[in-house]
């Protein structure tokens, strides 16, 4: 079928004309511009049916299904017909007949979870049932040591990729595997199994945790805490009233006679119990402790490096600089030397080594060496983490970093954009601004959506009812229909789709 008829075209053209937009033949938002290179198949809904379109909004697989999901590397995608799910190829043909109540995309291991008669199991890419549909639930995926947790009659066990039962469903609760072991619960006690399903540590503990890098785990026996190894052998006798486990530095904070101290992997005290509270050591050999008269940051010998009023310590950045408070916040180095006087209301450490500073409810920025690069002058900020690909709302508690072009969002009642030098790129004129995974900013004004490019230039005025990015394709909604626009705001495909990409996912 065609993507639009004459009546629809006339109606949409009037909408585009009214909002001052023109149609475009090629998308400039997508990096792949050559039609011969169009490779993405995007699930889309049209008049109550589902099919797949390309980056130009052209139907590659006609909308003839009730529902569909993304294609995976094996060239198959879940799709439903007459209330049942199967799998289609890129020609839109069912290669696995629709007979399931629900089907999920294939995993990297080559299996897909399906549901039949309310029970879940797994099939391969030929449709052969590899794991019988008999479980009440299947949890996680096979990327975890090649095992998946399954639920049967409110009990949990593990199966492997062939469907072989590694551990019968007999546990009240389970965790994922960590360092080769998974915690399992029987009655109200926790123990541990290995990836072969064998119980290596019988359930006997009140609480569960993960083993430290040195292979030791803090456990409670009755009202005392001790440490065991991965065989379940008690390495350090349970004699402590509390414990925080071993840190990567190799020390564990333990409590005895109402005082906290630190032990090594042999159980020997390396710093005698003397603190009201003790936090875990960082890799650099520093830890925050609380005394009756003060809070201090100490080194691995227990020597005081600096006195601080803060009850938090985030460690040192790559330049050996950390935060302290007295009672205002400042910066110090590993020798205890004050780098920045404590004059700020709050300081937070970035992943990139920079510091967020707050003074009189205004935000500024300090470089990794402790030099002020932006004086506190912004009321609020949204920061983009290029590694984690996410946006965090700053409310005096969280902070992340500028995008790859050195641009971030700030607010002064309204929202704008500034660079790392503090220069305002876009004045605060918008109701909200959020950063997309592809580096573009979505802007909202009067409940309308627009687009700012990664360099801070407004490329699409806020005129749409919603926007949504999927595989680097920008979708825009007018009324209740979605279309595809390029980075100039020109429609590549007119608004006509009921939903696109992942219909349960929204941009903002």
C-alpha positions, 0 to 999 in steps of 0.5 A: 500500500502507499504511505498516504492517499490524496485526502491525507496528503491534502490534509497534512499539507495544510498542516505543514503550510500552517506551521511554516514547514516544507517537505524534504526528500532526504533526511539531514538528521540521519547520518546515512543519507544515500537511499541505497544505504538505508538499512534500518527497519523501524516498527511503526503503527498505521491505522491500527496495524503494524509494519516496518518503515525505513529512515525515509518513512517508506513502508518496507514491510506493509502494516498488516500485523497487530503488533511487532517489535525490532529485528535482531541480528538473525534477521527475525522480528516478533509480530502478531496476527489473529492474537498470536505471535510468531517471527517474520523475516525482512520480507514480512513473511512468517518463518515461525508461525504465530502460535504464542501469546507473546514473543520477545526478540532473540537474544545473542545466544540464538534463543527467544523467549515465548509464552504459551498457555501463560507459561514461558520457554525458549525457541531457536531461529527455526521455531524449534522448542529448545526449552519447554514452555512450562515456567511461570516466569523467566528472569534475566537472560542467558548472558549471565554465565549462560544461565537464566533464572526460572520460576515455577510454583513460586520457587526459583531455579536455574536452567542452561541454554539447552534447557537442562535444569541446573538447579531445580526450582526450590529457592524462595529467591535468587540473585544474578551470578557475581564472581561465579556465585549466585545467592539463593534463599531457602526459608529465611536463610541465604547461601550460595551456588556456583554456575554448575548449580551446586551449593557451595555455601549452604543457606545459613545467613540472615543477609546476602551480599556479593563477594569482595575482590579478595574473595571474602564475604561478610556474613552474619551468624546470629548477632555477630559478623565474620567473613567466609571464602568462596568455599563457605569456610570461615576465614575470620571468626564471627566476633564483630557486632557489625561489618561493612565488608572489604573494599577494593583497597583490602581493608574492611570496616568492623565494629566491636565494643561500640567502636569501629576500626579496620581489619585486613584479610587475615582479620588483624586490626590495621587501625584499632577500633576508635571511631563512632562511624567508619566508611570504606577505604577508597583505592587511593588509601583514604577513608572518612571516619567520624569521631565524637569531636570531629569527622576526619579523612584518614590514610591507611595508617589511621593518620588524619589527613584533614578534618571535615564536617561532612559525613560524605567522602567521594574520593580524589579525582585524577589530580589527587584533589578531594572535597572537605567541609568546615562547615562550608565546602572546599578542596584539599590534596592528598597531603592535606593541603587546602587547595580551595578555601571552604567558602561554598555551600556545596561541591560535587565531583564530576566523572570527568574530574571537574567539580560543581560548586554551589554558592547562594543557590547558584551553580559554578564549575571548578577544573580538576586542578581546583581553579574556578572556571565558571563563577557560581551564577546559574540557578539550575543545570542539566548535564550530559554524561557522554559515557552513560548516555543519560541526563540527570536533573540537578537539584543540588544533589546530582551532577554530571558533565558537559556534552562532547561539544562542551555545552550544557543546559542551565535554568534561570526560571527558563532554560538555556544553554551555555559552554564550559567557559560560562558563555551563554549560547542560548538565553533562558527562553524555554520551558525545558531542555533535555539532551538526546542520546545522539547529542541533539537537544529537545526544547519545549516551549508552550508545550511544543517541541523543537530541536537544538543541534549538538553545537547549541544552534536552534535548528527546529523551532518548538512547533511539534506536539512531541519528538522521539529519536529512534536509531538516529531518526527523528520523529515528530508528532502533529496532533496524534500522528508521527512523521519523520523530520530532518534537522532543518525541521522539514518533513521527510515523511508526513505525520501519519503513523500511530506510533513508531519505534518503541511505542511505550517509550517517550522522549521526555 
